[in-house]
């Protein structure tokens, strides 16, 4: 498609919208704390809906709390071509993770609208619910439920640490957007492309603006519960203790050795560790921790992941341990025609690009199971993400949004 047929995005507008969104859940350290479907996250949805309403775009919400903003096409029988990401963040997270993909998608719809273009397929900007999994486990559950990879009721019945259900939060979202229509789960998409900051250092190190994502590594996640016995710290001898913390740390050290690889491809993280009763003079009788394990090889995921349970049992000592696998996802390769289309769009616009592989999980993983899907990465400072210091440059944001816009217009087809 010729350049003069493709709309140009408004770089200043998308940057200002990032700054405005960053005020919702802003932290003193310059980041954003906006967990899924909290009042802050619902406020972000509401702001997007206001912008959509001002444009005359339709807004819909499905039973899982995913939000869809649509610009109609000339053929209502055709499935939408979509882009998007998520508005929720990690606790004290950054200003660009997730929201960049949402705002790039919305900017694409606005750029097409500004140009007065008509596409055959409808265009949609999507906000997938609970991508981060910081409030409700597991993450990426909005896109997973939409595509049928997870059961709706199972996710709606999930509770956060305060006992609040996802179902109640989705009801709160719908109440906050009473004018939104109802979107049926699983409605087909003709294509999906997601923009995201890289969350790694490769693009910045190589001086490239666009990462053309070829695939995404898989993951397995576990929750480990260790049960010992509470005891007085001053009177209970070592031989008589059932110290859950000691057992749990022995397990953690042993697991680190199992998952160590000299090539540094394995990603192994214990990101949550809780000890109870949490009193200074009590030998802890309970401990629990999570394991996040990722790798691009399905075989390695299977082999190493299957060792978690036996390793924990072998290092439980006098305590009892239970290991539960809470989620898993296989590695994904995006279709070559989509990857080539994204690369060509970057080249046509003169953006330096490179092939790249995603170490992080994204909603595009599940969309790839139901339609042609792909991803566009832009650099982030020092590769830092899930951190208040997360930073992306306005010029890179504009470049990523332009590539998203071009690819969407090509997929949606001008008459």
N, C-alpha and C positions, 0 to 999 in steps of 0.2 A: 504494500500500500504506500502511495506517495506521501511524503512529509506534509505537503500542503493540504492533504485530506484529514490530517490528524490534529485534534485540538491541542493547544498549548495550555498547560496547567498554570495556575496563578501561584507563584512561589511565595510571595508575601502573604497571601491569604492562608495557605496551609501552615506557614510558620506561626502566624498569629493565632491560629486555631490550636496549635500545639501549646502555645503559651497560656491560652485561656483554659484549656483542658487541664494543664498542670496545676492550676489553682484549686482544682477539686481534689481534696485529699492531700494538699501540699504539706510537706514536712519542714521543720526548721532547718534541716540539712540540705534543702534544695531538691529533695526527691518527692515521691508520691506514695501515700499509703491509702490504697483504694481496693480493699478486698471485695471479692465477688458478691454483688447484690447487697452490699451494705448501703447505707444512706448516701455515701459518697459515690459509689458506683452507679446507683440509680440516678443520682444527679447528673452524672456523665451521660447516661442514656437519655435523660430528659433534655439536656442541652443539644445532643445530636438530633433528637426528634424536633426540637424547635427550629434548628437550621433546615431540616428536611421540609418541615411545614412551610417555611418561608419560600422554599423553592417549588412547592407543589408536589414534592415526592411523597409517595405512599409509605407508611410505616406499619409493620406487622410484627407481632410477637408470637412465638410458638409455645407449646406446652412446657418446654424446657427452659424458657427464658431467653432464647436467642432472639435478636432483633434484626429485622430486615428493612432496609430503605431502598425503595425501587423507583427507577425512572423507566417509564413504559417504553416498549418497542413498537414497531409498526405491525408486528404479527403477534397478537396475544396468545397464539397457540404454541409459540416457541418457549422453550425453557430459558430462564435467565442465565446470563453470564455474570459472574460475581467475583468480588474481592472483599477482603476484610480481615479482621483479626480479633483482638479482645481489648476491653477497657479495664479489666481488673489487673491489679499489680501484686507483687510479693509484698510482705510487710516491709515498710520503709524502702520501697523499690525506686525505680527510676522513672523519668518523664517520657520515655520513648518506647519502651518495651510494650508491644501490643498496640498501643494507641496510634503509633505511626501507621500501622497497617490499616486501621479503621479510617484514619483521616486521609490517607492516600486514596483509599477506595472512594470516600465521599468526595474528595477533590476531583477524582476522575469523572464522577457523575456531574459535578458542577461545571467542569471544563467542557464536557459534551453539551451541557445545557447552555452555557455561555456562547458556544459556537453555533447553536441552533441546529445541531445535527440530529438526524433520526436514525436509530439503529434498528435492525430487524428484530434482534433479541432484546428483551428488557435487560437493563443493567441494574445490579444490586450491590449495595454496600452492607456488609453483614458484621454484626457484633456477636461473636460466639461467647456464650456464658461460661464462666468458671474455667478459663483456660489454665490459669496458674495452679489451681488445686491447693492454694494456701488456706482457704477457708473450708472448702468441701473436697474430700478425696474420693476419686482421683481427679487429676487435672484433665483438660481437653474434653471434659464430659459433655459440654454443650454440643460440640461438633460430633462427638461419638454417638450421642443419643439421636441426633438428627439423621445420621447416616445408618443407624441401626446397629452400630457396634456395641452399644450399651443399652440396657433396658431403662425406659423412662421412669417407671415406678421405683426401681432400685436407686436411681439418682435423686429423685424427688424426696425419697425417704432419708437420704443422708443428713446427718446433723453436724453442725460445727461444734466447737469446744464448749459453747454455751448451751447446747441442746437445741438450737434453732434449726428447723428443717429447711432444706432447699425449697420444698413445696411452699412454705410460708413466704420465703423470699421472692419466689416467682409471682406469688399473689401480690406482694408489695409492689413489684415492678409494674405489673399490669394496672394496679390501682393508680400508680403515678402517671401512667400513660393511657388514660381512659379512651382516647380517640384512636388508639392503635387497633388495627385489624388483627384477625386471627390467622396465623400461618400454620398450615398443616405440616406435621413432621414428615421428613423424607421427600418433600417435593423436589423433583429432579432439577439439577443444575446442568447447563450445557458446558460449563467450564468454571474453574476457580483458580485464581492466582493471588497469593498472599505476599504482602510486603512486610519486612521486619528488619530491625537492626540485627547485625550479624551476631552479637553477643560473644564475639571472639575477636582475636587480633589480626587475622590474616589479611583482610582487605586493607586496613590501615597500613600494615607493614609493607604491603606490595604497592601502595599508592593507587589502588583501584577504587572506583566509585560504586560499581554494581557487581554483586555476587550473583551469578547464575547458578541456582541451587539444583544439583543433580539428584539429591536424595537425602535421606534422614536416617540416622542410626536408631536402632531399636532400644528398648529398655525393659527392665524388670524391677519392680519395687516391692519391698518387703517391710513388714512390721514385726518386730521381735519383742515378746513379753517375757521378762525374767521374774520369777517369784521365789523369794527366799523367806526370811522371817525377821520382822522388826525385833530389835533387841536394844538393851541399854548399852551405850557406847563405852561406859566406864567400868562396867562389871562383867561384860561377856567376853571370855577369852577367844582368841582367834580360832582355836580348834572347835569351839562350839557355835561359831557364827555361820549363818546362811546369808551372806552379804550379797544382795542382788546387784549392787553397783560393781563390786569386784568381779563377779561372774560376767556381767555385761561388758565391762572393759576388757576382760580376757578375750571374750568373743570378738570384740571390735579389733583388737590387735591381731588376732589370728586371721580374721577376715581380710584385714589390710594386706597381710602377707599372701593370702590366696589370690587376691585380685591384683597384686602388683605385677606389672609387665614392663620390661626394660624399654619397649618401643613407645610406651606412654599412650597407647590407644584406648585401653580400658578406662572408663570413667566410673569410679566408685566413691560414693559419698554417704556418710552418716550425718544427716542434716538436722535431725531432731533426737534429743536424748533427755528423757525425763526420769527423775529419781524421787521415790516416795518412801516415807512421809515427808521428806524434805526438812527434817529437824536436825540441828547441829549435834545433838546428843543421842541420836537414834541411829543404830545400824539399819540401813535401808532394806526393807523387805520386798520392795518392788522396783523394777527398772524397766524401761522400754526404750527402744530406739528404732529409727527407720533406716532403710538401705535403699539408695537410688543407684542402680547399676545400668550402664549404657555401653553399647558396642555396635559397630556397623555389621558384624557377622551374626547371623541367626544361630550358627553352630556354637559360637563362643558364648552367646547369651544363654543358650541351653546348658552348655557344659558347666560354666562357672556359676550360673544362677542356681543350678541344682545342688551345688555344694553348700549353699547358705545354711540350710537346715542341719545337715550332719556336722558342720563346723561348730555351729552354736551348741548343739547337743554335746559334742565332745569337750566343750570348755565351760559347761554349766556348773561343774563342781557339785556342791551340795544343794544347788538350787534346781528348780524346774524351769524349763524354757519351752515356749511355743512360738513357732515361726509361721507367719501367714504371708502369702504372696497377695498383695492388694491390687496390683495392676501389671499389665505387660503390653508391649506393642512391638510388632515385628519391624525390621528395617524396611524402608520404602525407597524405591527408585521412581522418580517422576518420569512421565513418558517423554521420549526423545523429541517428538514434534513440539511439545510445549517448551522444553528446555531450549531448543533451537530458536523458537519464536521469541523468547525472552532475550536470548543473546543477540539476535538480529535487531531487536528494538533498541537495545543499548548501543549497538554499533551505529545504527542509523542516526541516533541522536548525538553521537560523538562522545559517549561516556566510556571511560576505560573500565573494562570488565574482566572477570575471570570465572572459570568454573569453581564451584565450592560445594562442600558437603556440610550438612547441618548436624551439629552435635546436639543441639537442643531439640526438644519436641515442639511441634506446632499443630494447629488445627488442620493445616493442609494434609497432614498424615491421613486423617479419616476421609477427607474429601476425595483424596486420590483413589479411594476404593470405589467411588461411585461416579466419577466424572474425570475428564482430563484436568490435571491440577499441576501447579508449579509454584515456585517461590522466588522472590527477589530480595536480596540482602543489600543493605548499605552499611558503611563502616560506623563503628561507635568507638569513642575515644578509649584507647588502650584495651579494647575488647571488654571493658567493664560493663556488667549488667546485673540486674537484681541487686542494685546498689544505688544509693542516693546520688553518687557521683556519675552515674550513667549520662552520657552526652553524645549527641549527634549534631552535625553541622547543618545549617539551613540549606546550603547548596546541595548536600547529599540527600536531604529529605526531598528537595524539589526534584532531583534526578530520579530518585526511586519512584516518586509519584508519577513522573512523566512516563517512565517505562510501564508502570501499571496501567495508566490511562491508555497508552498506545496499544498494549496487548488486549485490553478489554474491548477497545473499539474494533480491533481486527477480529476478535472472536465473535463479537456481537453483530458484525457485518453491516456496513453501510449499504443501503439499497443501490 
